[in-house]
Amino acid sequence: MEDENMARQTPKPVNPQGDPDITWRGEFSLEQREAMIRDAAYYHYAKRGYTPGHDLDDWLAAETEIERGMAESAEFPPGTEVQQSGVHGARQDDELKRIVRQHPQKGIPQIEGIEPENAPFKQ
């Protein structure tokens, strides 16, 4: 016979759903990372002959390159795989990309107004 005075324990969820931690944990600050992505996106824009209308594609390609470069430069133990989706997971990444495509002026700096001869020099 079990002790009736024992407190009943309720199981806790193993993976509680909460807000994901979206802080950047790289060797660069968020501002430095964004600047690197912006420069790489401009490179894609210039490589395409300054054709407007592909700013989201340029930004996402640049972001992927920067992430891949940072992941490759980090020291990982052999056999460790790098997660390819963002901190939100693949489903939410796709949803975020859809939202950005619907509202491109709100989240991504627009670069099509800068002509190469008017661009500031890098120091």
N, C-alpha and C positions, 0 to 999 in steps of 0.2 A: 504494500500500500504506500503510495507516494505521499509525501508531506503536503498537506493542503495549504500550508502557510508559505510555501515557496513562491516567490514572485515568478510570474509567467514572463518568459523572455520572448520578445518578438524578433524575428530575423531582420537584420539590416540589409538593404540592397548592397550588392557587391560593387556596382558601378553606378552610383547615383547620378542622375542627369542634372547638371547645373550649368552655369555659364562657363564656357571654356576659358582657360587662361590664354589670352591672346598677346601676352607681353613678348617682346622680342628678346631672345636669349643668345644672340650672336655676339661676335666681337665688335660689331659696329652698333652705333645708336640707331634708333628708328629714323632720325633725320638723315644720317649718313647713308643708311640703306635706301631710303627714298631717293636721295640724290643720285646714288649709283644706278638705280632702276631708271630714273628720268634720263640720265646720260645714255644708258644703253638703249632706251626707247627712241631717243633722238637719233642714235646711230642707225637703228632700223629704218627710221623715217628717211634719213639721208640716203641710205643704201638703196631705198626704193625710188629714189629720184624726187623726194619731197612731195610725193603724191598724197593729198589729204584724204581723210576718210578711213584710215586704218589705225587710228590712234589706240584703240582698245587692243587690237591685235599686237601692235608694237609694244604696248605696256606689258601685256601678259607674257609675251615672248621674252622681253627683257627681265621681267620678274623671275621667270623660270630659269633663265641663264644665270642670274645672280644667285638664286637659291642653290642651283646645281653646283656652281663654282664654290660657294661657301661650304656646301656639304662635302665636296671632294677635297677641299683643303683641310677640313677638320680631321682629327685623328680618330678613326673608328676601329674597334677591334675587328679582326678578320671574321667574315661571315655575317656582319651586321648589315641589314638592309636599311636604306634611307626611305622614310615615308614620303610618297610623292604628292599626297594631298596636303591641304593646309591644316591649320589647327582645328578647324570646324569639322573636318571630314569631307569626303568626296561629295556626298549629297548636298551639304550646305555650300560647298565651293561652287557647284554647278548653279545652285540657286542664286548665290551672290553674283556670279558672272552674268546670269540672266538679268538681274536687277541693274547691274552696271550698264549692260547693253541698252536697257530701256531708258536709263537716265545717265548718259555718258558725260554730261557737263558737270555733274555733281561730285564725282569721286576721283576723276583722273585729270591731272593738269593738262590743259590743251597746249600743244606745241606747234600747231600748224600756222600760227600767226608770226612765227619767228623765221625770218629769212636768214640764210647762212651768213651773209655779209653783215647783218645786224646783230648776230648772236654775240654774247660777251665772250671775251677770250678767257681760256682756262689759265690758271696760274700755277 
